Amino acid sequence: MSGIFQCLNFAGQLRAEDGSWLLGVADSVWVRLSSLLLFQHYNTRVVVLGALLLGVAAGMVGCFTLLRRRALVGDALSHATLPGVGLAFLLAPLAGLDGGSRLVLLAGAAASGIAGAVAILFIRSLPRLKEDAALGIVLSVFFGAGVALLTVVQQSPTGRAAGLDRYIFGQTASMTADDAWLIAATAALTALLIAGNFRSLTLLCFDEGYASAQGYSIPLLDLLLMFLVVLITMIGLQAVGLILMIAMLVIPAAAARFWTNRLLVMLLISGLIGGVSGFVGALLSAVFADLPSGAVIVLTCGLLFFLSLLFGGERGVLVRSLRRRELAAAIDREHLLRGIWELREPLAERSAAEIDRRAASFDELLSLRSWSVGRLRSQIRHASAEGLVWLNSEGAVELTRRGVMEAERLVHHHRLWELYLITHADVAASRVDREADAIEHVLEPELIARLEQLLLQRQRSGGLPASPHQITGVSTQAAGVSLQEGQQS
Amino acid sequence: MSDQSVPLRVQDLTVAWHRRPVIWDVEFDVSPGRLVGIVGPNGAGKSTLLKAVMDLVPKASGRVEIFGRSWRESRHRVGYVPQRESVDWDFPVSVLDVVTMGLYGRIGWFGRVHRRHREAARRALEQVGIGELADRQISQLSGGQQQRTFLARALVQEADLYLMDEPFSAVDAATEQAIVEILRSMRAAGRTAVVIHHDLHTVPDYFDSVVLLNMRVVAEGPTQQVFTRENLERTYGGRLTLLEEATEALRRQERRL
């Protein structure tokens, strides 16, 4: 935070004389941001590029751990890297190496991460111990050992200078060109390993039993997946830190799931989300010098997840609720059309001229179902916009020619389904209308064809099947009465 | 001893697990070109038997020969249809992707999926009657369609021996009929299928021979000879109290180890 204040102070002094203090702040931040965006500083380029590549690689690996339902393995393994860092620092001088060298430290991290992976696989294979126990044990024991080792290291002056604790929370600013190269090389290796094992990993995540029967070694593939996670964690320690590393492995993959139903596309989207998070996070923490990079990267990730959850094209909340509303609207429209048609059915039989005049008053329609005045109004509006009904001179809702055709199709489906329920499923005739209602809207064409084949041989040829029950609604009874009167006269 | 014409020979097979189910001393032969049903109550060890044949669970003793060789050597001649419930049907793959998995063995680790592979997968889907669903995501499938997808994945392997774990469980009548027809055309082509089956009514209609299993083989042989009321009562009725107690004792001992 103090970075922002320094920046503010600096700008304030600069522009104090002309009084446009705020403008100065904006200017100063803009100058820094634009110089960053244009990557004028070599160091910024290195940091941002490194974080971006890290995000891409983590996003891709995360897809597989998520689909294997082992998302938390990443958390255990990232914590398991810490003792390796401490041990490498302490033991490297014995082997004649420089303990402060990044490569030595990260090699130590990778080694103890792999040890953690083996420990997880071993504990899981013991009877009566499950995955969650294995993860909990490995995470806490390794992390505990790491904290203890780091405390020892911190007590020596060289140790304090090495600043090993930055691996816990991450600090992109300390990244050098060598680090960026290491990240780039590791990300490339990860991508290669994924490409080479794409099918095996897919099979492992989808159908373990079948994979095993096909001759794939499940423990070996699991180990490969864990090795990928360790690689990602190793290069992520510097930028994100081990505590928040899990976010990079889980969030982009989970966010990508909202956008697609295809694994390869999911991998690419996840990589993109991870990359963007790394990029934005590193950039922001470079603009505001003291913003912790790990936290900013993870927050960006979280924001992208939230956006995906809302707007994701395949399973996002918005798309799903739109689909639901579309379906509800379609059902309402079908009810309206069928309602008008059926209300006038008895009249149509009386005189052929009535067939073309399928109209019902608003009140008649309202009493037909338990729909509110407002909902019915909006349905009529929608249906008339689609050219299925129109309001005639008497103010009644009348079906257009297209409306009649559509309504006849719907009545046909409804009656077919009712018949089927009565004759084949023993549903009482008084209840069949509701039951058919629930199902008929999802009938597919081939199902209709089978229903027709099954039921209509017995029916008189041509025309719609008669309703097996009395059509409910106040005005229908009135129509029935008038029909009887007609017969009497 | 080893006979390359016998698709499946199980000898003296015992699987003792730290949890049930357990099978004891299972022994039977499957002749080529036959449809064999494995029938028995829940917990009789039917799935365990199939898994032990495929080395998916460790054997305590006994041997399994497939066309006279070990599982490892004959693996490519075996098609496996796991239980439908064993996978996540929300996984981001298409129906065609799942069927193509049956070809991974042939494609090899670094090979590419070519058009001819995809065409073979489509043909298998046509064969099981859901060719038009090839490009759907698998979460849109009904239970019967899921089962057909698994069947197509096994078919595309063009194996000589098929091991199927309850392909008829909870499928619609049309799917059941389709599966039966496929099994019969397999038999006509000289292939062999060993199928775990639950519905006793259809056993005589579907299978040439049966293995009645309840932790041990109660009876096995041609359906008309073996599938008798008496044998069924021995399989389903009367719990094997002593055997269960022995298993329990074994389990307790294992816990202490």
Interface residues (C-beta under 8 A of the other chain):
Chain A: L67 P127 R128 G196 N197 R199 S200 T202 L203 C205 F206 D207 G209 Y210 S212 A213 Q214 G215 R257 T260 N261 R262 L263 M266
Chain B: H18 K51 M54 L56 R72 R75 V78 Y80 P82 S86 V87 D88 F91 P92 V93 S94 D97 V98 M101 Y104 G105 I107 W109 F110 Q137 S139 R153 E254 R255
